[in-house]
C-alpha cells in the first residue's frame, strides 16, 4: 500500500518559519514527482509547490514564491516544504501528494493519485 505521512505542522506567529516533511512508502519514490497542496477552512484544495522526480525542476504558487522551498531527500523517501515569512493567510491543512504517471501538470490537484493525511499549519497575526 502507498502511504504518505505528513508532519511538521503547528502554530507559529506571522513572520515565523516551519518545515513540513512527507515520508513516502509503497512507491518508487526516487522516480516519483511529488507535490504539496493546502486547504483553508471553507475553501478548496490549492496548489502550493511541486518537484519533479529528480528535484531539478520545481514549481510554486505565486502566493508562496520566494517564501517557500520544496526539496527532496531520495535516500530518505521524503520531501520537505520549508516555509518562511509565514502569513495568516497561509493557515491551512497541508497535504503532500504523489501522481502515478508522468507528463502531467503538477500544479493540478487532479494529476495526483495518492495523498497524505494532512498536517495543520496555523499562523497567528
N, C-alpha and C positions, 0 to 999 in steps of 0.2 A: 504494500500500500504506500501511496505517496503521502508524506507528511511534511508540512511546512510549519515550523514553530517560531512565531514572532515573539520578541521580548524587548525590554528596554524602555518601555513607555513609563510615564509618570507625570507628576505635577511639577511645573517649572515656571518661574517668573518670566515675563516678557524680557527679551534680550538674552535669555539663557540658552543653554545647549543641551541636547540629548543625543544619544546614539542608539538607534534601533538595530537589532540583529534578527536574522531569519535563518534558522538552521533547517536544511532540507534533507530528506531521506526518501529512498524509493525511486529516485530519478537519477539519470546520468548527469549529475549536477554540472560537471565541467563542460558539458556540451549544451547546457540549457540557458537560454535567455531568462532574465528574471526582472521583476518589477515591483514597485511599491505604489499602492493606491491608498486613499483615505476617504473616510465618510464622516462628515459632520452631522450633528443631530438634524433630522428633518431634511437632509439633502442626499443626493445620490452619491455613489462612489465615484471619486475623481482621480485621475492620473496624477502621480507625484514625480516618479523617476523610474528609469529602467536602464538596464545594462545588457549588452549582448553577451553571448557565452564567453567570449574572450576577455571581456572587460574593456576592450579598446574603444568601443562606441557607447556613449551614454546619452540619455535623453532626460530633459527636465521640463516640468510645467513652468510656465512663465512666472507664476506666483512664488516659486521657490528657487528659481535660477539665481545662483550666486550666494545662496544661504545654505542649501542642502547639497550633500555629496553622496552619491551612491558608489559603493565599491563591493568587491567580492574577494573571498579567500577560498579558492577552489579546493585547497588541501583540507579545509575545514567544512566544506559543503555549506558555506554561509555567505549571505550577503549582508551588507550594512547600509544604514542610512544615517549619516552624520548630519544633524540638524543644528544650525547656529542662528543667532539673532532671531529667536523664535518670537512669533507674534500671537496675540489672542486668536486670530483667525486661522492659525494652524491647529487649533484644538479639534481633534477628531480621533476616531479609531483608525489606526494604520494597519493595512493588510499587505502582506507580501504574496506575490502570485508567480506562477510559472506556466508558460504556454507549453504545448507538446508538439508544436510544429515550427518550422522556420518560414521566413518570408511573409511574416505578418506585421501588422502595425502594433508596436509595443506600447503605444500610447492609448490603445483602445482596450477597455475592460473586456470586451467580447473575445479578444485574442487569447485570453488566459484560461487555462483548463483547471489548474489546481490553485487553491487558496489556503492561506494560513488562517488561524482563528482570530487574529487581530490583537493589537495592543493599544491601550488608551493613552493618548497624549493630551494633557490639559495645560494650557498656557494662561496664566493669570496676568491681569493688567496691573 
